[in-house]
């Protein structure tokens, strides 16, 4: 497997990890990829995936609190849709443009 194929695979795995489960495993995969790879593009994709996981968790807490004022329910639905669509877009993007890391919109970059 050449470096470009490996880059595509690891980057797609980092972004697609969210589909494995909603437990610690889904964030553990990008953390493991971040620690084992030397490729700077894969590292950036793994960091972005970790940031996305953290942001989803924070947004879910905030929106759950907002359920009390009745605006949280539509926001939670939108968050659920975004948690499915955005990783799919990221996987397609890293497969078609492996030279550039994917950046999720509307997230705080903590790493």
N, C-alpha and C positions, 0 to 999 in steps of 0.2 A: 504494500500500500504506500503510495507516494505521499508527500507532505500535504498536497492540496486535498486529496481525498481524506486524509486523517483530520485536517483542519475542518473540513465540511462536517465530518462525522461527529467530532467532539463538540463543535459549536452547536450543531443541531441537537445533540444529546443534552447539552447544557440548557438550551431553551425548551426542549421537549420534556425535561424532567418533571415539570409541573403536572404532566398528565399521568405520571406513575401513581401518585397518591397525594393526599393533602397532608401527609404527616411529615416528619423530619426527613424521610427518604428523598422527597422531592427537592429539598434544599441541600441535602447532603451530596447529591450527585454533582451539582455545579461547584460546590466547595472542593470535592475530590478532584474534579477536573482542573480547577484553579491551582491546586497544590501539586499535581503531577505533571502538568504540561510546561514546556518551555516556549511554546509559540505565543507571541504577543497578541495576535488576533484572537486566538482561542481564550487566552486569559481575559481579554476585554469582554468577550461574549459571556464567559462564566461570571465575571463581576456584574455584568448587566443583568444576567439571570438572577443572581442572588439579590441584587437591588430590587428587581421586580417582585420576587417572593416576599421580601421584607415590606415593600410598599403595599402589596395586596393584603398582607396581615394587618398593617396599620390602618389602611382604608376600611377594612372589614370591621375593625373595632370602632372606628369613628362612625361609620354608617350604622352599625348596630345600636350605638347610643342615640343616633338621630332617629331611630325607629320610634322613639318615645314622642317625637314631635311630628310623626307621620311622613316626613320627607325621606327617611332612611330606607324605606322599602323599595322605592324605584331606584335609589342609588345602589342598593345591594344587588338588584337585578342587573343594572348596568355593569357593576363590578364583576358579576358572574359571567356576563357576556364578554367583557374585556379580558377576563382571565382565560377564556378559551380562544378568542380570536387573535389577540396580540401574540401569543407564543406561536400560533400557526403562521402568522405573517413573518415572525422572526425566523422560523425554520426555513421557510421558502426563501427569505432574503439571504440567509447565510449559505444556502445551497446554490443560489444563483450568483451571489457576489461574495465569494469567500475571502477576498482581499480586505474587505472593510467590516469592522464589527457592527452589529446591529444595535441601535439605540431605541429603547422603548420611549414613547411619548408620555408626558404627564407623570413622570416619577421623580422622586428625590434620589439623587445618587449619593448614597451614604458610604460606599466603598470607592 
